[in-house]
């Protein structure tokens, strides 16, 4: 703690007194190259402190929600798949995780996706109702 006290009470004031800071704005034009170099650490430190302080008070931008569709038909503005109801058969599973290699049909890719992310997505399963007797 003694070293911090010495730094703040003795070293820092001595350093600040030794800086070649002119009394007027015109005095900056008269500084030598050596005097400008002596000002670089001080100006850099003050600039960093101002930057950090301003950043702390600026509003943080809202993060964009993550993409659901990472690679399926990215060249299209909107992915739309149409299926004739007569072509469904007795049962069919449609992908809802957007990871299927057979998109829009489910190939079970949601299992790995769920394991990797902790998500719980599954397919949309359509099945034909059995005719009642």
Contact map, one row per residue, 1 for C-alpha under 8 A:
1111100000000000000000000000000000000000000000000000000000000000000000000000000000000000000000000000000000000000000000000000000000000
1111110000000000000000000000000000000000000000000000000000000000000000000000000000000000000000000000000000000000000000000000000000000
1111111000000000000000000000000000000000000000000000000000000000000000000000000000000000000000000000000000000000000000000000000000000
1111111100000000000000000000000000000000000000000000000000000000000000000000000000000000000000000000000000000000000000000000000000000
1111111110000000000000000000000000000000000000000000000000000000000000000000000000000000000000000000000000000000000000000000000000000
0111111111100000000000000000000000000000000000000000000000000000000000000000000000000000000000000000000000000000000000000000000000000
0011111111110000000000000000000000000000000000000000000000000000000000000000000000000000000000000000000000000000000000000000000000000
0001111111111000000000000000000000000000000000000000000000000000000000000000000000000000000000000000000000000000000000000000000000000
0000111111111000000000000000000000000000000000000000000000000000000000000000000000000000000000000000000000000000000000000000000000000
0000011111111100000000000000000000000000000000000000000000000000000000000000000000000000000000000000000000000000000000000000000000000
0000011111111110000000000000000000000000000000000000000000000000000000000000000000000000000000000000000000000000000000000000000000000
0000001111111111000000000000000000000000000000000000000000000000000000000000000000000000000000000000000000000000000000000000000000000
0000000111111111100000000000000000000000000000000000000000000000000000000000000000000000000000000000000000000000000000000000000000000
0000000001111111110000000000000000000000000000000000000000000000000000000000000000000000000000000000000000000000000000000000000000000
0000000000111111111000000000000000000000000000000000000000000000000000000000000000000000000000000000000000000000000000000000000000000
0000000000011111111000000000000000000000000000000000000000000000000000000000000000000000000000000000000000000000000000000000000000000
0000000000001111111000000000000000000000000000000000000000000000000000000000000000000000000000000000000000000000000000000000000000000
0000000000000111111100000000000000000000000000000000000000000000000000000000000000000000000000000000000000000000000000000000000000000
0000000000000011111110000000000000100110000000000000000000000000000000000000000000000000000000000000000000000000000000000000000000000
0000000000000000011111000000001000100110000000000000000000000000000000000000000000000000000000000000000000000000000000000000000000000
0000000000000000001111100001000000000000000000000000000000000000000000000000000000000000000000000000000000000000000000000000000000000
0000000000000000000111111011000000000000000000000000000000000000000000000000000000000000000000000000000000000000000000000000000000000
0000000000000000000011111010000000000000000000000000000000000000000000000000000000000000000000000000000000000000000000000000000000000
0000000000000000000001111111000000000000000000000000000000000000000000000000000000000000000000000000000000000000000000000000000000000
0000000000000000000001111111100000000000000000000000000000000000000000000000000000000000000000000000000000000000000000000000000000000
0000000000000000000000011111110000000000000000000000000000000000000000000000000000000000000000000000000000000000000000000000000000000
0000000000000000000001111111111000000000000000000000000000000000000000000000000000000000000000000000000000000000000000000000000000000
0000000000000000000011011111111000000000000000000000000000000000000000000000000000000000000000000000000000000000000000000000000000000
0000000000000000000000001111111000000000000000000000000000000000000000000000000000000000000000000000000000000000000000000000000000000
0000000000000000000000000111111100000000000000000000000000000000000000000000000000000000000000000000000000000000000000000000000000000
0000000000000000000100000011111110110000000000000000000000000000000000000000000000000000000000000000000000000000000000000000000000000
0000000000000000000000000000011111110000000000000000000000000000000000000000000000000000000000000000000000000000000000000000000000000
0000000000000000000000000000001111111000000000000000000000000000000000000000000000000000000000000000000000000000000000000000000000000
0000000000000000000000000000000111111100000000000000000000000000000000000000000000000000000000000000000000000000000000000000000000000
0000000000000000001100000000001111111110000000000000000000000000000000000000000000000000000000000000000000000000000000000000000000000
0000000000000000000000000000001111111111000000000000000000000000000000000000000000000000000000000000000000000000000000000000000000000
0000000000000000000000000000000011111111000000000000000000000000000000000000000000000000000000000000000000000000000000000000000000000
0000000000000000001100000000000001111111110000000000000000000000000000000000000000000000000000000000000000000000000000000000000000000
0000000000000000001100000000000000111111111000000000000000000000000000000000000000000000000000000000000000000000000000000000000000000
0000000000000000000000000000000000011111111100000000000000000000000000000000000000000000000000000000000000000000000000000000000000000
0000000000000000000000000000000000000111111110000000000000000000000000000000000000000000000000000000000000000000000000000000000000000
0000000000000000000000000000000000000111111111000000000000000000000000000000000000000000000000000000000000000000000000000000000000000
0000000000000000000000000000000000000011111111100000000000000000000000000000000000000000000000000000000000000000000000000000000000000
0000000000000000000000000000000000000001111111110000000000000000000000000000000000000000000000000000000000000000000000000000000000000
0000000000000000000000000000000000000000111111111000000000000000000000000000000000000000000000000000000000000000000000000000000000000
0000000000000000000000000000000000000000011111111100000000000000000000000000000000000000000000000000000000000000000000000000000000000
0000000000000000000000000000000000000000001111111110000000000000000000000000000000000000000000000000000000000000000000000000000000000
0000000000000000000000000000000000000000000111111111000000000000000000000000000000000000000000000000000000000000000000000000000000000
0000000000000000000000000000000000000000000011111111100000000000000000000000000000000000000000000000000000000000000000000000000000000
0000000000000000000000000000000000000000000001111111110000000000000000000000000000000000000000000000000000000000000000000000000000000
0000000000000000000000000000000000000000000000111111111000000000000000000000000000000000000000000000000000000000000000000000000000000
0000000000000000000000000000000000000000000000011111111100000000000000000000000000000000000000000000000000000000000000000000000000000
0000000000000000000000000000000000000000000000001111111110000000000000000000000000000000000000000000000000000000000000000000000000000
0000000000000000000000000000000000000000000000000111111111000000000000000000000000000000000000000000000000000000000000000000000000000
0000000000000000000000000000000000000000000000000011111111000000000000000000000000000000000000000000000000000000000000000000000000000
0000000000000000000000000000000000000000000000000001111111000000000000000000000000000000000000000000000000000000000000000000000000000
0000000000000000000000000000000000000000000000000000111111100000000000000000000000000000000000000000000000000000000000000000000000000
0000000000000000000000000000000000000000000000000000011111110000000000000000000000000000000000000000000000000000000000000000000000000
0000000000000000000000000000000000000000000000000000000011111000000000000000000000000000000000000000000000000000000000000000000000000
0000000000000000000000000000000000000000000000000000000001111100000000000000000000000000000000000000000000000000000000000000000000000
0000000000000000000000000000000000000000000000000000000000111110000000000000000000000000000000000000000000000000000000000000000000000
0000000000000000000000000000000000000000000000000000000000011111000000000000000000000000000000000000000000000000000000000000000000000
0000000000000000000000000000000000000000000000000000000000001111100000000000000000000000000000000000000000000000000000000000000000000
0000000000000000000000000000000000000000000000000000000000000111110000000000000000000000000000000000000000000000000000000000000000000
0000000000000000000000000000000000000000000000000000000000000011111000000000000000000000000000000000000000000000000000000000000000000
0000000000000000000000000000000000000000000000000000000000000001111100000000000000000000000000000000000000000000000000000000000000000
0000000000000000000000000000000000000000000000000000000000000000111111000000000000000000000000000000000000000000000000000000000000000
0000000000000000000000000000000000000000000000000000000000000000011111000000000000000000000000001100000000000000000000000000000000000
0000000000000000000000000000000000000000000000000000000000000000001111110000000000000000000000001110000000000000000000000000000000000
0000000000000000000000000000000000000000000000000000000000000000001111110100000000000000000000000110000000000000000000000000000000000
0000000000000000000000000000000000000000000000000000000000000000000011111100000000000000000000000110000000000000000000000000000000000
0000000000000000000000000000000000000000000000000000000000000000000011111100001000000000000000000110001000000000000000000000000000000
0000000000000000000000000000000000000000000000000000000000000000000000111111001000000000000000000000000000000000000000000000000000000
0000000000000000000000000000000000000000000000000000000000000000000001111111100000000000000000000000000000000000000000000000000000000
0000000000000000000000000000000000000000000000000000000000000000000000001111100000000000000000000000000000000000000000000000000000000
0000000000000000000000000000000000000000000000000000000000000000000000001111111000000000000000000000000000000000000000000000000000000
0000000000000000000000000000000000000000000000000000000000000000000000000111111000000000000000000000000000000000000000000000000000000
0000000000000000000000000000000000000000000000000000000000000000000000000001111100000000000000000000000000000000000000000000000000000
0000000000000000000000000000000000000000000000000000000000000000000000011001111110000000000000000000000000000000000000000000000000000
0000000000000000000000000000000000000000000000000000000000000000000000000000011111000000000000000000000000000000000000000000000000000
0000000000000000000000000000000000000000000000000000000000000000000000000000001111100000000000000000000100000000000000000000000000000
0000000000000000000000000000000000000000000000000000000000000000000000000000000111110000000000000000000000000000000000000000000000000
0000000000000000000000000000000000000000000000000000000000000000000000000000000011111011000000000000000000000000000000000000000000000
0000000000000000000000000000000000000000000000000000000000000000000000000000000001111111000000000000000000000000000000000000000000000
0000000000000000000000000000000000000000000000000000000000000000000000000000000000111111000000000000000000000000000000000000000000000
0000000000000000000000000000000000000000000000000000000000000000000000000000000000011111100000000000000000000000000000000000000000000
0000000000000000000000000000000000000000000000000000000000000000000000000000000000111111100000000000000000000000000000000000000000000
0000000000000000000000000000000000000000000000000000000000000000000000000000000000111111111100000000000000000000000000000000000000000
0000000000000000000000000000000000000000000000000000000000000000000000000000000000000111111100000000000000000000000000000000001100000
0000000000000000000000000000000000000000000000000000000000000000000000000000000000000001111100000000000000000000000000000000001100000
0000000000000000000000000000000000000000000000000000000000000000000000000000000000000001111110000000000000000000000000000000111100000
0000000000000000000000000000000000000000000000000000000000000000000000000000000000000001111111000000000010000000000000000000111000000
0000000000000000000000000000000000000000000000000000000000000000000000000000000000000000001111100000000011000000000000000011110000000
0000000000000000000000000000000000000000000000000000000000000000000000000000000000000000000111110000001111000000000000000011100000000
0000000000000000000000000000000000000000000000000000000000000000000000000000000000000000000011111111001111100000000000000111000000000
0000000000000000000000000000000000000000000000000000000000000000000000000000000000000000000001111100000001000000000000001111000000000
0000000000000000000000000000000000000000000000000000000000000000000110000000000000000000000000111111000000001100100000001110000000000
0000000000000000000000000000000000000000000000000000000000000000000111110000000000000000000000111111001000000000000000000000000000000
0000000000000000000000000000000000000000000000000000000000000000000011110000000000000000000000101111101000001100100000000000000000000
0000000000000000000000000000000000000000000000000000000000000000000000000000000000000000000000101111111111111100000000000000000000000
0000000000000000000000000000000000000000000000000000000000000000000000000000000000000000000000000011111000101000000000000000000000000
0000000000000000000000000000000000000000000000000000000000000000000000000000000000000000000000000001111111100000000000000000000000000
0000000000000000000000000000000000000000000000000000000000000000000000010000000000000000000001100111111111000000000000000000000000000
0000000000000000000000000000000000000000000000000000000000000000000000000000000010000000000001100001011111000000000000000000000000000
0000000000000000000000000000000000000000000000000000000000000000000000000000000000000000000111100001011111100000000000000000000000000
0000000000000000000000000000000000000000000000000000000000000000000000000000000000000000000011110001011111111000000000000010000000000
0000000000000000000000000000000000000000000000000000000000000000000000000000000000000000000000100001110011111000000000000000000000000
0000000000000000000000000000000000000000000000000000000000000000000000000000000000000000000000000001000001111111000000000000000000000
0000000000000000000000000000000000000000000000000000000000000000000000000000000000000000000000001011100001111111100000000000000000000
0000000000000000000000000000000000000000000000000000000000000000000000000000000000000000000000001011000000011111110000001110000000000
0000000000000000000000000000000000000000000000000000000000000000000000000000000000000000000000000000000000011111111000000100000000000
0000000000000000000000000000000000000000000000000000000000000000000000000000000000000000000000000000000000011111111100000000000000000
0000000000000000000000000000000000000000000000000000000000000000000000000000000000000000000000001010000000001111111111100000000000000
0000000000000000000000000000000000000000000000000000000000000000000000000000000000000000000000000000000000000111111111111000000000000
0000000000000000000000000000000000000000000000000000000000000000000000000000000000000000000000000000000000000011111111100000000000000
0000000000000000000000000000000000000000000000000000000000000000000000000000000000000000000000000000000000000001111111000000000000000
0000000000000000000000000000000000000000000000000000000000000000000000000000000000000000000000000000000000000000111111100000000000000
0000000000000000000000000000000000000000000000000000000000000000000000000000000000000000000000000000000000000000111111110000000000000
0000000000000000000000000000000000000000000000000000000000000000000000000000000000000000000000000000000000000000111011111000000000000
0000000000000000000000000000000000000000000000000000000000000000000000000000000000000000000000000000000000000000010001111100000000000
0000000000000000000000000000000000000000000000000000000000000000000000000000000000000000000000011000000000000100010000111110000000000
0000000000000000000000000000000000000000000000000000000000000000000000000000000000000000000000111000000000000110000000011111000000000
0000000000000000000000000000000000000000000000000000000000000000000000000000000000000000000011111000000001000100000000001111100000000
0000000000000000000000000000000000000000000000000000000000000000000000000000000000000000000011110000000000000000000000000111110000000
0000000000000000000000000000000000000000000000000000000000000000000000000000000000000000001111000000000000000000000000000011111000000
0000000000000000000000000000000000000000000000000000000000000000000000000000000000000000001110000000000000000000000000000001111100000
0000000000000000000000000000000000000000000000000000000000000000000000000000000000000000111100000000000000000000000000000000111110000
0000000000000000000000000000000000000000000000000000000000000000000000000000000000000000111000000000000000000000000000000000011111000
0000000000000000000000000000000000000000000000000000000000000000000000000000000000000000000000000000000000000000000000000000001111100
0000000000000000000000000000000000000000000000000000000000000000000000000000000000000000000000000000000000000000000000000000000111110
0000000000000000000000000000000000000000000000000000000000000000000000000000000000000000000000000000000000000000000000000000000011111
0000000000000000000000000000000000000000000000000000000000000000000000000000000000000000000000000000000000000000000000000000000001111
0000000000000000000000000000000000000000000000000000000000000000000000000000000000000000000000000000000000000000000000000000000000111
